[in-house]
Amino acid sequence: MAINFDLNDLLAFRAVAELSSFRKAAEAVHLSQPAFSRRIDKLEQALGVRLLERTTRRVTLTAVGRDFERKVRELLDDLDATLLGIRGVAATRMGEVTVACVPSTVYYYLSKVIRRYHERSPKVRVKVLDAAANEVLAAVARGEADFGLNFIGAQEGELEFKSLVEERFVAACRRDHPLAKLRRVSWAQLSDYDYISVGRSSGNRVLLDQALAGVSGRPQAIYEAQHVTTTLGLVEAGLGVAAVPSMAMPGPDHPLLVSLPLVDPVVTRKVGLIWRRGRPLSPAAQQLFDLFGEVKAGRRTGRTA
């Protein structure tokens, strides 16, 4: 089949796939809307399939379009990485890196890494996909993210996993809570107070349920949220106590929250980087990936008060 489209047509398609708007996509690639529409029509005619469904309010990808968009993104990313490598300007050229992560890693770890990355590569845009652990795995596996920060993934055949830190779960409460006077807290002690938990779809909940199976007196939730960050908001509001990864807790200067080591048993999780096996990262993504080895994750396993 003769190739009757060019690189600019693919760039136009990627723009509308990302922005879901012909007007915004046309502006992004510096074309008028009629010229932009002609590029998309040309691409669809060359392929002989419909890639987009268009209404007066929104543009969506067809099933074929979604599959084609993934392939186009990989193709353009590979081309971009090649050009950046040849020119040696990955840190100074406009670019984009997408990182998928579990929300509990964002506030007090990922944010530090991104801040340092921005200091070195101020023109590279960083997109953060914060999602549940299984969704992070899927985003990396599908190529929607360059790499991910997660606590599961070592058993996934198509993904690589590099451990960064092993952290323990801690009890989170307000400074004016009775537990805040203790040096450590058992899981049974948490059951004496209103307990806030993450939902069963959370990877942290799965990990805790496995670790605490058979433990007598384990706390039962009266409140439930989908993400650790939300449970901390409820704790801060004075609605109860929670068990969270130490990485999710603020530092000792926080005015309201305090964390205490959880014992009987001690429960830990390994947090690390995941990426697709056999697919090299772009230079811009590799620079951010390497920074995780320089910026150490917090290891707050003791009392934080």
C-alpha positions as CSV (number, residue, x, y, z in Angstrom):
1,M,0.0,0.0,0.0
2,A,1.4,3.4,-0.9
3,I,1.9,5.7,2.1
4,N,-0.2,8.8,1.4
5,F,0.4,10.6,4.6
6,D,3.4,12.2,6.3
7,L,4.9,13.0,9.7
8,N,2.8,16.2,10.1
9,D,-0.4,14.2,9.7
10,L,0.7,11.9,12.5
11,L,1.6,14.9,14.7
12,A,-1.9,16.4,14.0
13,F,-3.6,13.1,14.9
14,R,-1.6,12.8,18.2
15,A,-2.6,16.4,19.1
16,V,-6.3,15.8,18.7
17,A,-6.1,12.5,20.5
18,E,-4.5,14.2,23.5
19,L,-6.6,17.3,23.5
20,S,-10.0,15.9,22.3
21,S,-10.7,19.1,20.5
22,F,-10.0,20.1,16.8
23,R,-9.7,23.8,17.8
24,K,-7.2,23.2,20.6
25,A,-5.2,20.7,18.5
26,A,-5.1,23.0,15.5
27,E,-3.7,25.8,17.7
28,A,-1.2,23.3,19.2
29,V,0.3,22.5,15.7
30,H,-0.1,26.1,14.4
31,L,-2.8,25.3,11.7
32,S,-6.1,26.8,10.9
33,Q,-9.0,24.5,11.7
34,P,-9.9,23.8,8.0
35,A,-6.2,22.9,7.3
36,F,-6.1,20.8,10.4
37,S,-9.3,18.9,9.4
38,R,-7.9,18.2,6.0
39,R,-4.8,16.6,7.6
40,I,-7.0,14.3,9.6
41,D,-9.2,13.5,6.6
42,K,-6.1,12.7,4.6
43,L,-4.9,10.3,7.3
44,E,-8.2,8.5,7.6
45,Q,-8.5,8.2,3.8
46,A,-5.0,6.8,3.5
47,L,-5.7,4.2,6.2
48,G,-9.2,3.4,5.0
49,V,-10.6,3.6,8.5
50,R,-12.3,6.1,10.8
51,L,-10.0,7.1,13.6
52,L,-12.2,9.7,15.3
53,E,-15.8,10.2,16.3
54,R,-16.8,13.9,16.2
55,T,-19.7,15.7,17.8
56,T,-20.4,19.4,18.2
57,R,-18.9,19.2,21.7
58,R,-16.2,16.5,21.8
59,V,-13.9,14.4,19.7
60,T,-13.3,10.8,20.8
61,L,-11.2,8.0,19.4
62,T,-12.8,5.0,17.8
63,A,-11.6,1.5,18.9
64,V,-9.2,1.5,15.9
65,G,-8.2,5.0,16.7
66,R,-7.2,4.1,20.2
67,D,-5.0,1.3,19.0
68,F,-3.5,3.5,16.3
69,E,-2.9,6.3,18.8
70,R,-0.8,4.0,21.0
71,K,1.3,3.0,18.0
72,V,1.7,6.5,16.8
73,R,2.8,7.7,20.3
74,E,5.4,5.0,20.5
75,L,6.6,5.8,17.0
76,L,6.9,9.5,17.7
77,D,8.5,8.9,21.1
78,D,11.1,6.7,19.5
79,L,11.8,9.3,16.8
80,D,12.0,12.0,19.3
81,A,14.4,10.0,21.5
82,T,16.6,9.3,18.5
83,L,16.8,13.0,17.5
84,L,17.4,14.1,21.1
85,G,20.2,11.5,21.4
86,I,21.8,12.7,18.2
87,R,21.6,16.3,19.0
88,G,22.5,15.9,22.7
89,V,20.0,18.5,23.9
90,A,17.6,16.4,25.9
91,A,17.8,18.7,28.9
92,T,17.3,21.9,27.1
93,R,14.7,21.1,24.4
94,M,11.0,21.2,25.0
95,G,9.7,17.7,25.7
96,E,7.4,15.6,27.9
97,V,7.8,12.8,30.4
98,T,4.8,10.9,31.9
99,V,5.2,9.2,35.3
100,A,2.5,7.0,36.7
101,C,2.4,6.6,40.5
102,V,0.4,5.6,43.5
103,P,-0.9,8.8,45.3
104,S,0.8,7.9,48.6
105,T,4.2,8.6,47.0
106,V,3.4,12.1,45.6
107,Y,3.4,14.7,48.3
108,Y,6.6,14.0,50.2
109,Y,8.7,12.0,47.7
110,L,7.8,12.4,44.0
111,S,7.4,16.1,44.4
112,K,11.0,16.4,45.6
113,V,12.3,14.5,42.6
114,I,10.2,16.5,40.1
115,R,11.4,19.8,41.7
116,R,15.0,18.8,41.3
117,Y,14.3,17.6,37.7
118,H,12.7,20.9,36.8
119,E,15.9,22.7,38.1
120,R,17.9,20.7,35.6
121,S,15.5,20.5,32.7
122,P,13.1,23.5,33.0
123,K,11.7,23.1,29.4
124,V,10.6,19.5,29.8
125,R,6.9,19.1,30.8
126,V,6.2,16.4,33.4
127,K,2.8,14.7,33.5
128,V,1.9,12.7,36.7
129,L,-0.7,10.0,36.4
130,D,-1.7,9.3,40.0
131,A,-3.8,6.2,40.2
132,A,-4.3,2.9,42.1
133,A,-1.5,0.4,42.0
134,N,-3.1,-1.9,39.3
135,E,-3.9,1.2,37.2
136,V,-0.2,2.3,37.4
137,L,0.9,-1.1,36.2
138,A,-1.6,-0.9,33.3
139,A,-0.5,2.6,32.3
140,V,3.1,1.6,32.1
141,A,2.4,-1.7,30.3
142,R,0.2,0.1,27.7
143,G,2.8,2.8,27.2
144,E,0.6,5.6,28.5
145,A,3.4,6.4,31.0
146,D,7.2,6.3,30.4
147,F,7.7,4.6,33.8
148,G,5.9,4.3,37.1
149,L,6.5,4.5,40.9
150,N,4.7,1.7,42.6
151,F,4.8,-1.0,45.3
152,I,3.8,-3.9,43.1
153,G,5.2,-5.0,39.8
154,A,8.1,-7.3,40.6
155,Q,6.0,-10.3,39.4
156,E,4.8,-8.8,36.1
157,G,6.5,-10.5,33.2
158,E,6.4,-7.6,30.8
159,L,7.6,-5.1,33.4
160,E,10.9,-4.5,35.2
161,F,11.0,-3.5,38.9
162,K,13.8,-1.7,40.7
163,S,13.3,-1.4,44.5
164,L,14.0,2.0,46.0
165,V,13.0,1.7,49.6
166,E,11.2,-0.7,52.0
167,E,9.0,1.3,54.3
168,R,6.6,0.3,57.1
169,F,3.1,1.2,57.8
170,V,2.5,3.7,60.6
171,A,-0.5,4.9,62.7
172,A,-1.6,8.4,61.7
173,C,-3.5,10.5,64.2
174,R,-3.9,14.1,65.3
175,R,-1.5,15.6,67.8
176,D,-4.4,16.0,70.3
177,H,-5.4,12.4,70.0
178,P,-4.7,10.0,73.0
179,L,-2.5,7.8,70.8
180,A,-0.2,10.7,70.1
181,K,1.3,10.3,73.6
182,L,2.6,6.8,72.9
183,R,5.9,5.7,71.4
184,R,4.4,2.9,69.3
185,V,0.9,1.5,68.6
186,S,-0.3,-2.1,68.1
187,W,-3.0,-2.9,65.5
188,A,-5.3,-4.0,68.4
189,Q,-4.9,-0.5,70.0
190,L,-6.2,1.1,66.8
191,S,-9.4,-0.8,67.1
192,D,-10.3,1.2,70.3
193,Y,-10.8,4.3,68.1
194,D,-12.8,5.2,64.9
195,Y,-10.6,3.7,62.2
196,I,-10.3,5.1,58.6
197,S,-9.3,2.6,55.9
198,V,-8.7,2.6,52.2
199,G,-11.1,0.6,50.0
200,R,-10.8,-3.0,48.9
201,S,-9.7,-1.8,45.4
202,S,-6.6,-0.2,46.9
203,G,-3.3,-2.1,46.6
204,N,-2.5,-0.9,50.1
205,R,-5.7,-2.6,51.4
206,V,-4.8,-5.8,49.6
207,L,-1.3,-5.7,51.2
208,L,-2.7,-5.1,54.7
209,D,-5.4,-7.7,54.4
210,Q,-2.8,-10.3,53.5
211,A,-0.4,-9.2,56.3
212,L,-3.0,-9.1,59.0
213,A,-4.9,-12.3,58.1
214,G,-5.5,-14.1,61.3
215,V,-4.4,-11.2,63.6
216,S,-6.9,-10.9,66.4
217,G,-8.3,-7.6,67.3
218,R,-7.4,-5.9,64.0
219,P,-9.3,-2.6,63.5
220,Q,-12.5,-2.5,61.5
221,A,-13.2,0.6,59.5
222,I,-16.0,3.0,60.2
223,Y,-14.9,5.3,57.4
224,E,-13.5,4.2,54.0
225,A,-11.8,6.1,51.2
226,Q,-10.1,5.1,47.9
227,H,-6.7,6.8,48.4
228,V,-4.3,7.1,51.3
229,T,-4.2,10.9,50.8
230,T,-7.9,11.1,51.4
231,T,-7.7,9.0,54.6
232,L,-5.1,11.5,55.9
233,G,-7.5,14.4,55.2
234,L,-10.2,12.6,57.3
235,V,-7.6,12.0,60.1
236,E,-6.6,15.7,60.0
237,A,-10.3,16.6,60.3
238,G,-10.5,14.7,63.5
239,L,-12.7,11.8,62.3
240,G,-10.4,9.0,63.5
241,V,-7.1,7.3,63.0
242,A,-5.6,5.4,60.1
243,A,-2.8,3.1,59.1
244,V,-0.7,4.5,56.2
245,P,2.7,4.0,54.5
246,S,5.3,6.2,56.3
247,M,6.1,7.8,52.9
248,A,2.7,9.3,52.9
249,M,3.1,11.2,56.2
250,P,4.3,14.8,56.4
251,G,7.5,15.7,58.3
252,P,7.8,16.4,62.1
253,D,7.0,20.1,61.6
254,H,3.4,19.4,60.5
255,P,1.0,21.3,62.9
256,L,-1.7,18.7,63.1
257,L,-0.6,15.2,62.1
258,V,1.7,12.7,63.9
259,S,2.7,9.2,63.0
260,L,3.7,6.3,65.3
261,P,5.3,2.9,64.5
262,L,2.7,0.1,64.1
263,V,3.7,-3.2,65.8
264,D,2.3,-6.7,66.4
265,P,2.9,-7.2,63.5
266,V,5.2,-4.8,61.7
267,V,3.9,-4.5,58.1
268,T,6.1,-3.1,55.3
269,R,5.9,-2.5,51.6
270,K,8.6,-2.1,48.9
271,V,8.4,0.9,46.7
272,G,10.2,1.0,43.4
273,L,10.3,2.0,39.8
274,I,8.6,0.0,37.0
275,W,9.1,0.2,33.3
276,R,8.5,-1.9,30.2
277,R,10.9,-4.7,29.6
278,G,13.0,-4.3,26.5
279,R,11.9,-0.7,25.7
280,P,14.6,2.0,26.4
281,L,13.4,5.3,27.9
282,S,13.7,8.5,26.0
283,P,16.7,10.7,27.1
284,A,14.3,13.1,29.0
285,A,12.6,10.2,30.8
286,Q,15.9,8.5,31.5
287,Q,17.1,11.7,33.2
288,L,14.1,11.8,35.5
289,F,14.3,8.0,36.1
290,D,18.0,8.3,37.2
291,L,17.1,11.1,39.7
292,F,15.2,8.6,41.8
293,G,18.5,7.1,42.7
294,E,19.8,10.5,43.9
295,V,16.8,11.6,45.9
296,K,16.2,9.0,48.5
297,A,12.7,8.1,49.6
298,G,11.9,8.9,53.3
299,R,12.5,6.1,55.7
300,R,10.4,7.4,58.6
301,T,9.9,4.2,60.6
302,G,10.1,5.8,64.1
303,R,7.8,8.2,65.9
304,T,7.2,11.5,64.1
305,A,6.1,14.1,66.5
